[in-house]
Amino acid sequence: MDKKATDYNSAMSRKSKIIKATLGLDYDQFELPGIGFDYESMMEKAG
């Protein structure tokens, strides 16, 4: 089994991969410049 570090910084560095694997969503495509996030588009895609 592939053992990955579970400390906070290690998990946060893999955040996008974890979300994509568990939810099937690529959050990166919904991020806007700065600290913006396109929630409405994400909800449309998620169904």
mmJSON file of the N, C-alpha and C atoms, coordinates in Angstrom:
{"data_MODEL":{"atom_site":{
"group_PDB":["ATOM","ATOM","ATOM","ATOM","ATOM","ATOM","ATOM","ATOM","ATOM","ATOM","ATOM","ATOM","ATOM","ATOM","ATOM","ATOM","ATOM","ATOM","ATOM","ATOM","ATOM","ATOM","ATOM","ATOM","ATOM","ATOM","ATOM","ATOM","ATOM","ATOM","ATOM","ATOM","ATOM","ATOM","ATOM","ATOM","ATOM","ATOM","ATOM","ATOM","ATOM","ATOM","ATOM","ATOM","ATOM","ATOM","ATOM","ATOM","ATOM","ATOM","ATOM","ATOM","ATOM","ATOM","ATOM","ATOM","ATOM","ATOM","ATOM","ATOM","ATOM","ATOM","ATOM","ATOM","ATOM","ATOM","ATOM","ATOM","ATOM","ATOM","ATOM","ATOM","ATOM","ATOM","ATOM","ATOM","ATOM","ATOM","ATOM","ATOM","ATOM","ATOM","ATOM","ATOM","ATOM","ATOM","ATOM","ATOM","ATOM","ATOM","ATOM","ATOM","ATOM","ATOM","ATOM","ATOM","ATOM","ATOM","ATOM","ATOM","ATOM","ATOM","ATOM","ATOM","ATOM","ATOM","ATOM","ATOM","ATOM","ATOM","ATOM","ATOM","ATOM","ATOM","ATOM","ATOM","ATOM","ATOM","ATOM","ATOM","ATOM","ATOM","ATOM","ATOM","ATOM","ATOM","ATOM","ATOM","ATOM","ATOM","ATOM","ATOM","ATOM","ATOM","ATOM","ATOM","ATOM","ATOM","ATOM","ATOM","ATOM"],
"id":[1,2,3,4,5,6,7,8,9,10,11,12,13,14,15,16,17,18,19,20,21,22,23,24,25,26,27,28,29,30,31,32,33,34,35,36,37,38,39,40,41,42,43,44,45,46,47,48,49,50,51,52,53,54,55,56,57,58,59,60,61,62,63,64,65,66,67,68,69,70,71,72,73,74,75,76,77,78,79,80,81,82,83,84,85,86,87,88,89,90,91,92,93,94,95,96,97,98,99,100,101,102,103,104,105,106,107,108,109,110,111,112,113,114,115,116,117,118,119,120,121,122,123,124,125,126,127,128,129,130,131,132,133,134,135,136,137,138,139,140,141],
"type_symbol":["N","C","C","N","C","C","N","C","C","N","C","C","N","C","C","N","C","C","N","C","C","N","C","C","N","C","C","N","C","C","N","C","C","N","C","C","N","C","C","N","C","C","N","C","C","N","C","C","N","C","C","N","C","C","N","C","C","N","C","C","N","C","C","N","C","C","N","C","C","N","C","C","N","C","C","N","C","C","N","C","C","N","C","C","N","C","C","N","C","C","N","C","C","N","C","C","N","C","C","N","C","C","N","C","C","N","C","C","N","C","C","N","C","C","N","C","C","N","C","C","N","C","C","N","C","C","N","C","C","N","C","C","N","C","C","N","C","C","N","C","C"],
"label_atom_id":["N","CA","C","N","CA","C","N","CA","C","N","CA","C","N","CA","C","N","CA","C","N","CA","C","N","CA","C","N","CA","C","N","CA","C","N","CA","C","N","CA","C","N","CA","C","N","CA","C","N","CA","C","N","CA","C","N","CA","C","N","CA","C","N","CA","C","N","CA","C","N","CA","C","N","CA","C","N","CA","C","N","CA","C","N","CA","C","N","CA","C","N","CA","C","N","CA","C","N","CA","C","N","CA","C","N","CA","C","N","CA","C","N","CA","C","N","CA","C","N","CA","C","N","CA","C","N","CA","C","N","CA","C","N","CA","C","N","CA","C","N","CA","C","N","CA","C","N","CA","C","N","CA","C","N","CA","C","N","CA","C","N","CA","C"],
"label_alt_id":[null,null,null,null,null,null,null,null,null,null,null,null,null,null,null,null,null,null,null,null,null,null,null,null,null,null,null,null,null,null,null,null,null,null,null,null,null,null,null,null,null,null,null,null,null,null,null,null,null,null,null,null,null,null,null,null,null,null,null,null,null,null,null,null,null,null,null,null,null,null,null,null,null,null,null,null,null,null,null,null,null,null,null,null,null,null,null,null,null,null,null,null,null,null,null,null,null,null,null,null,null,null,null,null,null,null,null,null,null,null,null,null,null,null,null,null,null,null,null,null,null,null,null,null,null,null,null,null,null,null,null,null,null,null,null,null,null,null,null,null,null],
"label_comp_id":["MET","MET","MET","ASP","ASP","ASP","LYS","LYS","LYS","LYS","LYS","LYS","ALA","ALA","ALA","THR","THR","THR","ASP","ASP","ASP","TYR","TYR","TYR","ASN","ASN","ASN","SER","SER","SER","ALA","ALA","ALA","MET","MET","MET","SER","SER","SER","ARG","ARG","ARG","LYS","LYS","LYS","SER","SER","SER","LYS","LYS","LYS","ILE","ILE","ILE","ILE","ILE","ILE","LYS","LYS","LYS","ALA","ALA","ALA","THR","THR","THR","LEU","LEU","LEU","GLY","GLY","GLY","LEU","LEU","LEU","ASP","ASP","ASP","TYR","TYR","TYR","ASP","ASP","ASP","GLN","GLN","GLN","PHE","PHE","PHE","GLU","GLU","GLU","LEU","LEU","LEU","PRO","PRO","PRO","GLY","GLY","GLY","ILE","ILE","ILE","GLY","GLY","GLY","PHE","PHE","PHE","ASP","ASP","ASP","TYR","TYR","TYR","GLU","GLU","GLU","SER","SER","SER","MET","MET","MET","MET","MET","MET","GLU","GLU","GLU","LYS","LYS","LYS","ALA","ALA","ALA","GLY","GLY","GLY"],
"label_asym_id":["A","A","A","A","A","A","A","A","A","A","A","A","A","A","A","A","A","A","A","A","A","A","A","A","A","A","A","A","A","A","A","A","A","A","A","A","A","A","A","A","A","A","A","A","A","A","A","A","A","A","A","A","A","A","A","A","A","A","A","A","A","A","A","A","A","A","A","A","A","A","A","A","A","A","A","A","A","A","A","A","A","A","A","A","A","A","A","A","A","A","A","A","A","A","A","A","A","A","A","A","A","A","A","A","A","A","A","A","A","A","A","A","A","A","A","A","A","A","A","A","A","A","A","A","A","A","A","A","A","A","A","A","A","A","A","A","A","A","A","A","A"],
"label_entity_id":["1","1","1","1","1","1","1","1","1","1","1","1","1","1","1","1","1","1","1","1","1","1","1","1","1","1","1","1","1","1","1","1","1","1","1","1","1","1","1","1","1","1","1","1","1","1","1","1","1","1","1","1","1","1","1","1","1","1","1","1","1","1","1","1","1","1","1","1","1","1","1","1","1","1","1","1","1","1","1","1","1","1","1","1","1","1","1","1","1","1","1","1","1","1","1","1","1","1","1","1","1","1","1","1","1","1","1","1","1","1","1","1","1","1","1","1","1","1","1","1","1","1","1","1","1","1","1","1","1","1","1","1","1","1","1","1","1","1","1","1","1"],
"label_seq_id":[1,1,1,2,2,2,3,3,3,4,4,4,5,5,5,6,6,6,7,7,7,8,8,8,9,9,9,10,10,10,11,11,11,12,12,12,13,13,13,14,14,14,15,15,15,16,16,16,17,17,17,18,18,18,19,19,19,20,20,20,21,21,21,22,22,22,23,23,23,24,24,24,25,25,25,26,26,26,27,27,27,28,28,28,29,29,29,30,30,30,31,31,31,32,32,32,33,33,33,34,34,34,35,35,35,36,36,36,37,37,37,38,38,38,39,39,39,40,40,40,41,41,41,42,42,42,43,43,43,44,44,44,45,45,45,46,46,46,47,47,47],
"pdbx_PDB_ins_code":[null,null,null,null,null,null,null,null,null,null,null,null,null,null,null,null,null,null,null,null,null,null,null,null,null,null,null,null,null,null,null,null,null,null,null,null,null,null,null,null,null,null,null,null,null,null,null,null,null,null,null,null,null,null,null,null,null,null,null,null,null,null,null,null,null,null,null,null,null,null,null,null,null,null,null,null,null,null,null,null,null,null,null,null,null,null,null,null,null,null,null,null,null,null,null,null,null,null,null,null,null,null,null,null,null,null,null,null,null,null,null,null,null,null,null,null,null,null,null,null,null,null,null,null,null,null,null,null,null,null,null,null,null,null,null,null,null,null,null,null,null],
"Cartn_x":[0.843,0.0,0.892,0.464,1.219,0.916,1.876,1.659,2.083,1.155,1.425,1.473,2.246,2.305,0.931,0.521,-0.809,-0.774,0.401,0.452,-0.255,-0.618,-1.415,-0.802,0.464,1.103,1.15,1.396,1.427,0.046,-0.965,-2.334,-2.768,-2.457,-2.853,-2.137,-0.929,-0.212,-0.842,-1.598,-2.285,-3.778,-4.214,-5.64,-6.38,-5.871,-6.552,-6.704,-5.665,-5.728,-6.736,-6.776,-7.698,-9.14,-9.437,-10.797,-11.221,-10.329,-10.665,-10.928,-10.133,-10.301,-11.573,-11.933,-13.093,-14.406,-14.403,-15.64,-15.789,-14.69,-14.735,-14.811,-14.489,-14.511,-13.103,-12.808,-11.521,-11.734,-11.517,-11.758,-10.927,-9.777,-8.907,-9.609,-10.518,-11.194,-12.213,-12.555,-13.534,-12.897,-11.582,-10.898,-10.776,-11.007,-10.887,-9.645,-9.149,-7.967,-8.172,-7.092,-7.177,-7.725,-8.722,-9.344,-10.777,-11.041,-12.384,-12.619,-13.892,-14.284,-15.656,-15.834,-17.095,-17.979,-18.656,-19.503,-20.657,-21.282,-22.43,-22.049,-20.931,-20.472,-20.162,-19.57,-19.255,-20.542,-21.561,-22.826,-23.521,-23.433,-24.005,-23.32,-22.005,-21.235,-21.498,-21.6,-21.791,-23.202,-24.15,-25.524,-26.3],
"Cartn_y":[-1.177,0.0,1.245,2.254,3.502,4.368,4.474,5.25,6.697,7.619,9.041,9.72,10.791,11.568,12.168,12.159,12.653,13.946,14.553,15.822,16.9,17.988,19.047,19.553,19.924,20.502,19.509,18.258,17.244,17.046,16.975,16.807,18.016,19.217,20.421,20.518,20.014,20.061,19.11,18.116,17.169,17.457,18.607,18.942,18.736,19.276,19.163,17.71,16.914,15.502,14.746,15.065,14.401,14.718,15.986,16.402,15.768,15.789,15.216,13.714,13.022,11.573,11.215,12.0,11.656,12.188,13.388,14.005,13.995,13.768,13.803,15.212,16.209,17.608,18.168,18.956,19.639,21.075,21.313,22.639,23.725,23.357,24.357,25.1,24.441,25.099,26.131,26.138,27.089,28.234,28.161,29.236,30.456,31.614,32.885,33.61,34.608,35.351,35.921,35.984,36.471,35.374,35.72,34.719,34.418,34.541,34.287,32.822,32.447,31.083,31.124,30.426,30.425,29.275,29.513,28.504,28.07,29.024,28.713,27.749,27.999,27.1,25.712,25.66,24.375,23.597,24.262,23.594,23.105,23.876,23.436,22.16,22.134,20.972,19.757,19.992,18.895,18.314,19.14,18.66,18.817],
"Cartn_z":[0.0,0.0,0.0,-0.713,-0.81,0.409,1.336,2.557,2.321,2.517,2.33,3.689,3.775,5.009,5.279,6.538,6.889,7.695,7.834,8.553,7.729,8.377,7.751,6.45,6.477,5.287,4.128,4.416,3.358,2.751,3.611,3.11,2.293,2.748,2.019,0.678,0.593,-0.682,-1.705,-1.215,-2.101,-2.204,-1.711,-1.625,-2.944,-4.021,-5.317,-5.745,-5.554,-5.932,-5.07,-3.78,-2.858,-3.236,-3.482,-3.837,-5.156,-6.129,-7.436,-7.323,-6.528,-6.374,-5.612,-4.61,-3.796,-4.35,-4.892,-5.368,-6.884,-7.575,-9.032,-9.59,-8.77,-9.204,-9.211,-10.213,-10.289,-9.808,-8.515,-7.934,-8.603,-9.142,-9.772,-10.902,-11.616,-12.734,-12.268,-10.984,-10.462,-9.675,-9.466,-8.755,-9.652,-9.07,-9.778,-9.27,-10.003,-9.551,-8.139,-7.382,-6.0,-5.106,-4.327,-3.465,-3.892,-5.179,-5.69,-6.015,-5.999,-6.303,-6.958,-8.065,-8.801,-8.311,-7.208,-6.566,-7.47,-8.146,-8.997,-10.125,-10.773,-11.843,-11.299,-10.113,-9.515,-9.227,-8.713,-8.407,-9.68,-10.757,-12.031,-12.512,-12.409,-12.869,-11.974,-10.664,-9.716,-9.784,-10.187,-10.325,-9.104],
"occupancy":[1.0,1.0,1.0,1.0,1.0,1.0,1.0,1.0,1.0,1.0,1.0,1.0,1.0,1.0,1.0,1.0,1.0,1.0,1.0,1.0,1.0,1.0,1.0,1.0,1.0,1.0,1.0,1.0,1.0,1.0,1.0,1.0,1.0,1.0,1.0,1.0,1.0,1.0,1.0,1.0,1.0,1.0,1.0,1.0,1.0,1.0,1.0,1.0,1.0,1.0,1.0,1.0,1.0,1.0,1.0,1.0,1.0,1.0,1.0,1.0,1.0,1.0,1.0,1.0,1.0,1.0,1.0,1.0,1.0,1.0,1.0,1.0,1.0,1.0,1.0,1.0,1.0,1.0,1.0,1.0,1.0,1.0,1.0,1.0,1.0,1.0,1.0,1.0,1.0,1.0,1.0,1.0,1.0,1.0,1.0,1.0,1.0,1.0,1.0,1.0,1.0,1.0,1.0,1.0,1.0,1.0,1.0,1.0,1.0,1.0,1.0,1.0,1.0,1.0,1.0,1.0,1.0,1.0,1.0,1.0,1.0,1.0,1.0,1.0,1.0,1.0,1.0,1.0,1.0,1.0,1.0,1.0,1.0,1.0,1.0,1.0,1.0,1.0,1.0,1.0,1.0],
"B_iso_or_equiv":[0.0,0.0,0.0,0.0,0.0,0.0,0.0,0.0,0.0,0.0,0.0,0.0,0.0,0.0,0.0,0.0,0.0,0.0,0.0,0.0,0.0,0.0,0.0,0.0,0.0,0.0,0.0,0.0,0.0,0.0,0.0,0.0,0.0,0.0,0.0,0.0,0.0,0.0,0.0,0.0,0.0,0.0,0.0,0.0,0.0,0.0,0.0,0.0,0.0,0.0,0.0,0.0,0.0,0.0,0.0,0.0,0.0,0.0,0.0,0.0,0.0,0.0,0.0,0.0,0.0,0.0,0.0,0.0,0.0,0.0,0.0,0.0,0.0,0.0,0.0,0.0,0.0,0.0,0.0,0.0,0.0,0.0,0.0,0.0,0.0,0.0,0.0,0.0,0.0,0.0,0.0,0.0,0.0,0.0,0.0,0.0,0.0,0.0,0.0,0.0,0.0,0.0,0.0,0.0,0.0,0.0,0.0,0.0,0.0,0.0,0.0,0.0,0.0,0.0,0.0,0.0,0.0,0.0,0.0,0.0,0.0,0.0,0.0,0.0,0.0,0.0,0.0,0.0,0.0,0.0,0.0,0.0,0.0,0.0,0.0,0.0,0.0,0.0,0.0,0.0,0.0],
"pdbx_formal_charge":[null,null,null,null,null,null,null,null,null,null,null,null,null,null,null,null,null,null,null,null,null,null,null,null,null,null,null,null,null,null,null,null,null,null,null,null,null,null,null,null,null,null,null,null,null,null,null,null,null,null,null,null,null,null,null,null,null,null,null,null,null,null,null,null,null,null,null,null,null,null,null,null,null,null,null,null,null,null,null,null,null,null,null,null,null,null,null,null,null,null,null,null,null,null,null,null,null,null,null,null,null,null,null,null,null,null,null,null,null,null,null,null,null,null,null,null,null,null,null,null,null,null,null,null,null,null,null,null,null,null,null,null,null,null,null,null,null,null,null,null,null],
"auth_seq_id":[1,1,1,2,2,2,3,3,3,4,4,4,5,5,5,6,6,6,7,7,7,8,8,8,9,9,9,10,10,10,11,11,11,12,12,12,13,13,13,14,14,14,15,15,15,16,16,16,17,17,17,18,18,18,19,19,19,20,20,20,21,21,21,22,22,22,23,23,23,24,24,24,25,25,25,26,26,26,27,27,27,28,28,28,29,29,29,30,30,30,31,31,31,32,32,32,33,33,33,34,34,34,35,35,35,36,36,36,37,37,37,38,38,38,39,39,39,40,40,40,41,41,41,42,42,42,43,43,43,44,44,44,45,45,45,46,46,46,47,47,47],
"auth_comp_id":["MET","MET","MET","ASP","ASP","ASP","LYS","LYS","LYS","LYS","LYS","LYS","ALA","ALA","ALA","THR","THR","THR","ASP","ASP","ASP","TYR","TYR","TYR","ASN","ASN","ASN","SER","SER","SER","ALA","ALA","ALA","MET","MET","MET","SER","SER","SER","ARG","ARG","ARG","LYS","LYS","LYS","SER","SER","SER","LYS","LYS","LYS","ILE","ILE","ILE","ILE","ILE","ILE","LYS","LYS","LYS","ALA","ALA","ALA","THR","THR","THR","LEU","LEU","LEU","GLY","GLY","GLY","LEU","LEU","LEU","ASP","ASP","ASP","TYR","TYR","TYR","ASP","ASP","ASP","GLN","GLN","GLN","PHE","PHE","PHE","GLU","GLU","GLU","LEU","LEU","LEU","PRO","PRO","PRO","GLY","GLY","GLY","ILE","ILE","ILE","GLY","GLY","GLY","PHE","PHE","PHE","ASP","ASP","ASP","TYR","TYR","TYR","GLU","GLU","GLU","SER","SER","SER","MET","MET","MET","MET","MET","MET","GLU","GLU","GLU","LYS","LYS","LYS","ALA","ALA","ALA","GLY","GLY","GLY"],
"auth_asym_id":["A","A","A","A","A","A","A","A","A","A","A","A","A","A","A","A","A","A","A","A","A","A","A","A","A","A","A","A","A","A","A","A","A","A","A","A","A","A","A","A","A","A","A","A","A","A","A","A","A","A","A","A","A","A","A","A","A","A","A","A","A","A","A","A","A","A","A","A","A","A","A","A","A","A","A","A","A","A","A","A","A","A","A","A","A","A","A","A","A","A","A","A","A","A","A","A","A","A","A","A","A","A","A","A","A","A","A","A","A","A","A","A","A","A","A","A","A","A","A","A","A","A","A","A","A","A","A","A","A","A","A","A","A","A","A","A","A","A","A","A","A"],
"auth_atom_id":["N","CA","C","N","CA","C","N","CA","C","N","CA","C","N","CA","C","N","CA","C","N","CA","C","N","CA","C","N","CA","C","N","CA","C","N","CA","C","N","CA","C","N","CA","C","N","CA","C","N","CA","C","N","CA","C","N","CA","C","N","CA","C","N","CA","C","N","CA","C","N","CA","C","N","CA","C","N","CA","C","N","CA","C","N","CA","C","N","CA","C","N","CA","C","N","CA","C","N","CA","C","N","CA","C","N","CA","C","N","CA","C","N","CA","C","N","CA","C","N","CA","C","N","CA","C","N","CA","C","N","CA","C","N","CA","C","N","CA","C","N","CA","C","N","CA","C","N","CA","C","N","CA","C","N","CA","C","N","CA","C","N","CA","C"],
"pdbx_PDB_model_num":[1,1,1,1,1,1,1,1,1,1,1,1,1,1,1,1,1,1,1,1,1,1,1,1,1,1,1,1,1,1,1,1,1,1,1,1,1,1,1,1,1,1,1,1,1,1,1,1,1,1,1,1,1,1,1,1,1,1,1,1,1,1,1,1,1,1,1,1,1,1,1,1,1,1,1,1,1,1,1,1,1,1,1,1,1,1,1,1,1,1,1,1,1,1,1,1,1,1,1,1,1,1,1,1,1,1,1,1,1,1,1,1,1,1,1,1,1,1,1,1,1,1,1,1,1,1,1,1,1,1,1,1,1,1,1,1,1,1,1,1,1]
}}}
